[in-house]
Amino acid sequence: MTDREKNAQPEEALSKDQINRLVEEYDPESNFRQLIGAAAILVTVMGVLLSLFHVYTAGFGLLNEIAHRSIHLAFVLALIYLVFPEQRRARPTVEWPVSLGFVAFYLYLAYDMARALEGRGEGEGTWLFVLLIAGVSFLTLPFKFLGTERNRIPWRDWIMAAVAASVSLYFVVFFEEIFIGRVGSPIGQDYMMGVLAIIMVVEATRRTMGLSLPIIGVICLLYGMLGPYLPGVMGHRGYSILRIVNHIYIGTEGIYGIAVGVVATYVFHFVLFGVLMQLTGLGQLFMNLATIVAGRYSGGAAKVSVVSSGLFGMISGSSIANTVTTGALTIPMMKRSGFSSRFSGAVEASASCGGQITPPIMGASAFVMAEMLGVPYNHLILIAIFPAIFHYFAMLLMVHLEAKRLGLSGIDRRYIPVFLEVMGRSWHLLIPLVAMVTLLLMQYTPFLAAFWGIILTIVCGYLPLILRPMGFKSLDPSSALKPRQLIEGFELGAKYALGIGAACACVGFILGIATLSGIGFKFSGAVLQLASSAAETVLAFDFTGWIGQQGVTLFFALVFIAMACILMGAGIPTTPTYIILASIAAPALHDLGVPLLVTHFFVFYYGVLADVTPPVALAAYAGAGIAGSEPMRTGTTAFRLSMGKALVPFMFVYAPSMLLVDFTWLEFTQAMLSGLLSVLCLSVAYIGHFRAAVSGWTKLALTIAGLLLIFNDLRGILVGAAIAALALGGNWLAARRLAEGGKGG
C-alpha cells in the first residue's frame, strides 16, 4: 500500500462515550449529571413532558404568552438544578470570593425589599422572607458537604429545583389574581417571589453558562438601583427595588420577555427536531454527501469537514456539539492526510460555527432577530443565503490553498461513497427537512413548520420497515426511532434547550434595565462621539479630499461595535451576545443611517464568532481536544479561518443589497464580485500561498487590496482590484518560472 493510500484511509471514529465526554468537557450547556435510579427516571419523565408540551402547543395552539413562558421556565429552571452539577472552579481563592459576592447581592436585594415593603405598610412576614433568602443564599455557597456529585442529586439541589419551579408556577396558579384582579398593583407576596426568581435565574445561569453572563446581569440590576450615585453620562435618576422587581419579574419586559418567549416558542422545537434527526442517522447522510461532493479534490478531508459541518449545522443549534460530532470523523482524517493538528481542529471549529448563519435552520439568534424586528423568519432565510456563501467560500478557499501549499491530495476514491447507493439507503431522511423548509418558505409559522418536521421525522424513520417488503430492499431500517430511542430523543431535546433557556432568562435582566434606564441610547451616544473623534483625527491627515466625515465615522463605529461584540462574545454564548448588543449597540449604527435589519445582522454575525474567539473559544477548544493541539493557538487559527464571518458584516453595511435591502442589481453585483475578490486576496495573504509561496510584501499588498475591496466604493474597488491583479499576477508568473526551471533542470 502506498503512503498516499495510507494517508487517505479514514480513521476509526471516536466512540459515543468519547464524544459525550468531549461535549461535556468543552460545552458547559451539555455538562449533564449521569443519573441512575429513581432520580434518572424523574428527570426523564420531566424532560419528555417538557418536549411533549412544546410539540402539542406547536401543533394545536400556544397558550397565552405569560402562561406558556411560565410553564416552559418552570420546567427549565427545575431541570437545571436536577441535571447540572454546580460548576466548580479549580482555585478556591477565586471560587469563594465570587460565591460570596453573589450571596452579598442576594442579601442586599432581600434587605432592600424588606425595607421597601415596610415603607408601604406591608411589613408582615418580610423579615421571615429575609431569613428565607439567607437560607437559599447559603445553599449556593461552595461547601463540599452540600454535595457536588455527578451521579446523584444532592439534597441541596432538590430544594433549589423546588424553589425554582415555584417562582414560575406562581404565575400559572395565580394568573387571574395577578394579571386581571390586581393588574398594575402587585402585593408584597408578588415582590418577594420576584426576588426569589432573580436569585434562581442567576444561579441557574451560573450552572449552565459560567460566570460572565450572571455577573453582567447582576451589574445591570445594580446599575438600575444605583443610578443617582454613578458619575457622568452613566448616571440616571435610579429606580427602587419595587419598580425593578415589578419590571423584571411581572410582565413581559424582563425574565419572561422576548428572549424567553423566542426560546419557548421557536428555539426549543428546532433543538428537538435536530436531536431527533440526528438519532435517525441524518448526520451520517450529510457526512457521506460531503465526502461525495468534496472528498476527491486536493485537501479533500478538510473540505469534507467544511461541507459536512455546514450541512450538519443546519439542524444543530450547538457549535460545540457540531464540532465534536463531525470532528470525531473529520479531524483524524485531516491529520492523516497531512494537515497539522492545529489547522485540523481549527477548520472543524470554524466550519461548525458557520452552521448558526446557514439557512434554513440558523442558530437561536436568528429566531430572536425575527421576533425583535417583526420580520418573517422565511424572509431571514432568504437574505442569509449570500452572507453564508461568503463564509464557506472563504473557508474552502483557505483549505484549498493550504492543501496546495502542503502538496496534499484528496481522499482515495475507494473510500468515497457512491451517490446512488447513499441516497438509495437514506433518501427518506430528507423528507422531514424538505417539508419543514417548504412550510417556512410558504410563510407558515416556524413552530408549526417544526411541529411537522418532528412528526415526519418520527413517521419517515419507519418507512424502510414499511417499504422493504414492497421491494425497497436498500433502505436502511436502523432509522426507525423505537420507543426507547424516542424517549431518549425527547429527553435530550429538553436537556439541550436548558442552557439557552437560562441564558435568555438572565438576558431579561439586561433588556429590562435597558428599557428602564435608556442605557442603549447612552451607549449609542458614546459610540457615535468616539467614532466622530476618531474620524476627525483621520480627516486631519487626508490631503486628497476623497474621504467624507460620514463614511469615516461609520467605519469607526463599525469597528468599535465589532470589538464590543468580540469582547463580550469571548465569555458569553452567541444568543445572549446578540440580544445584548442588538439592544444597546445596534441603535448607534441605525443613527448613522444604516438600515435596522442590516445593523442587527452586523451584530448577529459578530456574536456568532463567540465560540471561536479567544480566550474563551469553546468550539475551538473542543476541536483542539480531538486534534491533540494547543487550545489557544487552535482558537486563534479558527478565528482567522472565520474571516468570512468577520468581513461580510462590513460588506453588507456598505452594500445593503447583499441582504436584499434597498436592492439594486448594480450594487448587488458589484458587492458580490468585489467581496469574492476581497476574500481571495485576504485568504492568499493569510495562508501565504497562491500558485507559489507568497512573499511578505505581497502579503501586505494583498491585505491592503482586500480591505479596499470591502467598502463597495468604486474608486476603492478599482484601486484594490489593480493591486490584487499585480500581486496575484506576479505570483502566477513566479510559479510559472519555477515550473519551467524545474522542467529545464
Summary of the structure (lengths in Angstrom):
residues: 745
radius of gyration: 26.9
end to end distance: 30.7
largest distance: 99.2
contacts: 2779
relative contact order: 0.10
helix: 78%
strand: 0%
